[in-house]
Structure formats: structure tokens, C-alpha cells
Amino acid sequence: MPPRRILLVDGMNLFIRGFTANPTTSTAGNYVGGVVGSLNTIQHVVDMFRPDRVYVAWEGGGSPRRRAIYPDYKANRRPQKLNRFYESTEIPNTTQNRDYQVRLLVEILKNTPVCQIYVSDCEADDVIGYLAKNTLREDDVTILSSDKDYYQLLTRNNIRIYTLGSRKIIDRSVVEKECGSLPENFALMKSICGDDSDNIKGVPGFGFKTASKRIPLLLEKVDASIDDVIALAKENATGSNAPKAYKALVENEGIIRRNWKLVHLDVSNIAASQVKKVNDIVENYQSARNKMQCIRILLREGIQTYDIDRFFASLNHVGVL
């Protein structure tokens, strides 16, 4: 049996792009750009890759395991502001509107051939990472997201990322060229450089360019380890002319090891019960095709311009095999 074509969607990452940029409003005056933008993008990507299965992974409230390691993990996250102009200074409660739109999008997708995965206390990237590396290992996988955390999953030729930002395909060759690291070492590079978006502090003075310059083994050795990096740093940290970067690596070894536990996508950040739930959802999912219910929902919410017929036509083949 040939490998199936799988589309894995980072649900909140997808939604936020439409939520912040799409100005669509309902007849009731509610902003619904997150819903319309998400449906349009799923339709576009399905038309492009023709997947046999589509899975949308939602955030499950964050990772208690990561917060136990580092209490400030993602502590700087704030509600997204709507990216549009207002005629008055009264800006609507974007948190309330965001939650309304997410619930509406989930309700619509429940009536389509799209399988949604929500696991309490589990991040979407952990779900997608687990599926790509385990349950769907033999399948041809496309990940829809602009999150670079997924670069570490591009260790096989049957995994790629379609990024929402530049709308291009990311594979291992792109990671090597743009980041100066093998995908197998991308989590290690992020452990060194940190990630401002997740409030993860890295080694002072290190960004991707510095890391690729000072630590060439990131691009040369598959599955380089923290021990390899520290050994290299110690070899080059002595002498009056030694670059300060190597000394910084040695002094911040503890930070690198902590960050590795935060950024590495592995089952170590998922409980056995969460793994079981993910597998149960994937294995037992029954594809739905209730277009009339979707039409009722859209009419109820005053979303009159969206072409739901086109959406179902694009997903006609999804979930059939």
C-alpha cells in the first residue's frame, strides 16, 4: 500500500494569521476573519498538496512539564491585536472575539472531513511532532505552520513544511542554507540561541549566524550533542585571543541543557495518557461531510460571503481511503 499524503495543521498558528489580518465581518458586525482566513488557507493548501487525511492540532492549555522546568516559559505571550484601522478609539475586546472565532471554527470543522485533535495540557507542536515522528512515520507529511520549531522534524525526505508567512515549502535543504544547521541539530541550535517568542533566553551574544559560524559541527555532524558543543567550546576558549563566544558557551552550559528540554519535540514532554488520546483520535476518527450543517452555522452567524460549496469540493477526496 503506497504511503498516504497527510496534512498536519497547527491550528492556532493558522488561525492567528487570519485573526490579525483578515478584515471580514459578519452581518452582525462581528469580526470573523480568523474563521474565513483559516478555511480559505486550508482549502488552498488542500488544493496544492491533495492530502488523503487532514489533521488540525489545537493548543491544549500549554505544557505543565515545560513550565515546571522553566516557570517563565511563554510568560510574555499577550492577546493578539487586530491588524486593522478603526474609525473610533474604541477597540473591541480582541480576546473575547478571538475565543468566539476559535469556537466557531472548531464547530464548522466538526462537520467536515478535517480531524481535529485537542489534548488537555499538551501543546500543538508536541502533538504534531509525535505524529510526524511516530504514528505517521511511514506517510508523506506536510506540516502547515509558520513556527520554526518544526524545522527539527525535517530529518526525513517524506516530511516538509508549508510556511504561512512566505508561502513556500521548507525542507532540510532550506534549513541547512538559511539556518546553518542540519535539521537534526536545529533543536540544539535553538537551545543555544534561545527563542524570544517563547520567552526562552539563550546564550548571550548568540544568534543563528553566530552559532553557525562558531559551531560548524551543527552543519557537519548529524545528531550533534550538547557535550559535543561544550567540548568544542572548551577547546577554543583558552588563550588571550580566544573568541568570547566560546567562553559564553561554557559558562552557560546549564541554560543550554535547560533549553533543550523546552524546545526538543519528543515524547518526553507528553504523558502516556496524552499519547494514547492522540492515537485514539487519529485511529478512530470518522470523517464527517455535513455541508448543510455548515451552511446553517454560517447563516446563524451572519457569514454570507464564504463559499462553503468550494471548501467541500476541495476536500472531496479527504478521508475517503
N, C-alpha and C positions, 0 to 999 in steps of 0.2 A: 504494500500500500504506500503510495507516494506521501511525502510529508505534507501536512496541512499548512495553509497560509493563515497566520494568526496576526491579528491587530490588537496590541495591548495599549490601552489609553490611560494616561494619567489624568483622571477625571477633573480634579481641582485645578491642575495646571492648565488644562484645556479651557475650563470654564472661566477662569480669571481673565484670560485674554479677551474673550467676548464681553465679559462684565465691565472691563475697564475701557474698552474701545468702541463697542458697538452701540450706537445711539438709539436702537429700535425701542419704541414704546408701544404699549397696548392701548386699546380704545379707552381703557380705564385710567390711562395716564401713568401706568407702572412701567419702569424700565425693565425690558426683557431681553436686552442684548446678550446677556450671558447664555440664555437658553437658545436663542436663534443662532448666535455665533457658534455655539458648541455643535448644534445639529448640522449647520452648514459645513463645519470643518470635518465632522465625522463622515458626512456624505461625500465630500471632496476626496478625503483620504481613502475611503472605501472604493470609490471610482478609480483611484490611482493604483491601489495595490490588490484589489479584488480578493480580500481575505475570505476564508471559509468560516472563521469564527472572529467575533469582536468582543473583547472584554474591557470593561471600564472599571478601574480600581479607584475607590474613593478613600479619602483620609478617614481614619477611624479614631481621631482624637489625639493623635501623637503617640510617641513611644515612651512608656514608663521606664523601660530599660535604659534608653539613652538619657532621659532626664535624671535617672539615678546616678549615671556616670558623670553627667555634667548638668547641674541644675539650670544653667543659663542657656542651654540648648534651645535655639529658636525663640529666645526670650524677647528679641527685638521685632518679632512679627507684629504688624499692625493691620487693621482692616484696610483693604484696598479702596482708594478714592476713585470715583468715576472720572474718566478722562474725557470730559466734555464741558462746554461752556454753559453758564446759567445766566438767565436774564435778570435774576434777582440774587441776593446774597444768601437766600435760604436754601441751603444744600440738604437734600433728603438724607435720611438715616441710611447710609450705604450698607451698614452691617445687616440691618433688617431686610433691605432689598436683596442683598446677596443671599441671605438664608432662604428667602422666599423663592428666588430663582433656582437655587440648587434643589430645593424640594420639588419644584415644578419640573425641572429637567429630569430628575430621578423618576417622577411619576410618569412622564412621557416615555422614557426609555424602557420602563417596565412592560410596555405594550408593544415593544419592537424586538427584533432578533438579537439585540445587544444584551449580553450578560453583564450585570453589574455585581461588583464584589465589594462588600463592606465588612470589615472585621474590626471590632472594637479594640482600641488601644494598639492599633497597628497602622503604620504609615503606608501610603500607596506605593512608594518606591520599594518597600520591603516585599509587598505582595507581588509587584511586577518582577522584582529581582528573583524572588523564589520561583515564580512560574517560568521565567526565561531560563533559569539555571537547572530546573528540576522537572516539573510536570510537563512542560512544553519543550523540553530539551531537543527532541528529535524533529520538531516542527520548524517551519520557516517563519521567523518572528519579526514583526515591525513594531517598534515602540513609538507612540505618538506623544511627544513631550519636548519642552524646551529646557528641561532640567539636565544639567551636565552630569549629575550623579550617575546617570545611566551609562555614561561612557565606559565605566568599568565592566559593563556586561558585554561589550563588543569583542569578546575573546573567540567567537566562532563566526564563520562566514555566513551562517544562517540567522544572524541577528543584525538588525540595523535600527537606526533611529531616524524618524522623520521629524525634524525640529520645527516647531511652530513659528519661531522667530524669523529665520531666514528662508523657511520653506525649502530646505534641502535635505538630502539623505546624508546621514553621518554613519560612516563605517570605520573600521580600525585604521585605515589609511589616513582618514581625515584627522582622527585623534592624534596619530603619530606626527602628522605635519603641523597641525595647529597648536597642539599642547606640548609637543616634545616628550611624549611618553607613550609607551605601549599601553593598550587598554588594560592589560593585566596589572599594570603599575599605576593606573590612574587614581585609585583609592589611596595609594601611598603618596602620590603627589599632592592630593588634596589634604592628606593628613599633615603634610609639611607646610603647605601654603595657607591652609585654613579656608573658611567659606563665610564671608560676611553675611550672606543671605540667611544662613542658619545660625549666625552669631557664634561661629567657631573660630577662635583665634589660632593662628598658625605661628610658625617660627618668624620672629621679626626680620624684616628685610627680604622675605621670600615671596615671590610670585611665580607664575608658571615659567616665565622666561629665565629667571634666576635659577630656578630648580633644574630646568633642562640644561642650563649651561654648567652649573656646578656639580650636578649629579647625572652624568651621562649614562649611567647604568639603567636609569629609568627608561631609556630608549633602546638599550642594548641587551638587557637581561630579562627574560621572561620570569614573572613572579619574583621580582626583587623584594627583599625583606627589609624591615626596619634595621635589623642587625647589619645588613649589607651597607645601608646608608650611613649608619653611625661609624662603622669600621672605616669607610671611605673618608668620612669627615675627620676622624682621629688621625688618619694618615696625613691629611693635608692641613691640619690645624696648628702644627708646630712651625716655628721659625718666625723671624721678625717680619717677613714679607708675606706670611700666610693670609689668605683672604679671610676677612672676618666672618663670612658666611659659614665657613666650616666650624668655627668656634660656636656660632649660634646654634648650629645643628646639635652639637654635643651637649651644650648647655640646656637645650630644650627637648631632649630625648623623651622626657616624661609627657610633654604636650603632644608629641608625635604619636606616642603609643596610646594616649587617651583619644586623640582624634581618629585614629584608625578604628577604634571600637564604635565611633559615631558615624563614620562615613562609609564603612565597608558594608556592602549589601550581602548579607549572609544569613543563614538560618539562626545564627547565634542571637539575632535581635528579634526573633519570632518564637513564641512559645509553641509547644507541641499542639496545644488545643487550637491555636490560631492556624497552624499549618493544616490541621485536619479540616477546619472550617473552609479554608481556601480550596482545598482539594474537593470537599463535598459540594461546594457551589459549582465548581468547574465540571465535575463529573455528572452531577445530577440536573444541570440546567436544562430546562425545556424551553425551546425557542418560541417566543410569542410573536404574533402578527395581527394585532388588533388595531387596524388602521382607524376604524370607526371610533374607538375609544379615544385615540389620539386627537381625532377631529373634534370630539366633544370637549376634550380638555382645552384645546386651543380656542374654541368658541367661548367656553366658560371664562377663560382668562382674557378674552378680547384680543387674541393674536390672530389677525385676519390675513396677513400678507404672506405667512410662511407656507411653502408648498410641501405639505406632508406627503402628497402622492409621489413627488420626485424622491423624497427621502426613502420611502418604502421600495420604490423601483430600484434604487441604487443598492439596497440591502436585500434584494430579492433572492440572491444565492446564498446569503449568510445563514449558517445553521442548518443547511439542507443535508449535507453529508453526515 
